[in-house]
Amino acid sequence: MTSQNSKRPDSPAPLSCAEFQQQLPDMFAAGADGITDDPALLEHLKTCDNCSALVRDLQYIADQARQLLEPTHEPSDNVWKKIQKSLASDPSYKQ
């Protein structure tokens, strides 16, 4: 007698979009920009355009946020000189 469930035991069970989206916080919290090696998540991404677009959007948002937090350049020497001059002329500032 053959089993009605012909799935291989090692193949991941298909995920619903809701199940996939529940995993998103963990994917991004791991710091891997949402990239995963979980076979069930990868399979869902291959077959679901909506969740793939969502991950791309979240990756873009995470990249933009990271750029806001990373300084792209140091202030010029002129800026530091103005700060020093301002502090030197402030009577409440004590060195």
Buried (B, 14 or more C-beta within 10 A) or exposed (E): EEEEEEEEEEEBEEBEEEEBBEBBEEBBEEEEBBEBEBEBBEBBBEEBEEBEEBBEEBBEEBEEEEEEEEEEEEEEEEEEEEEEEEEEEEEEEEE
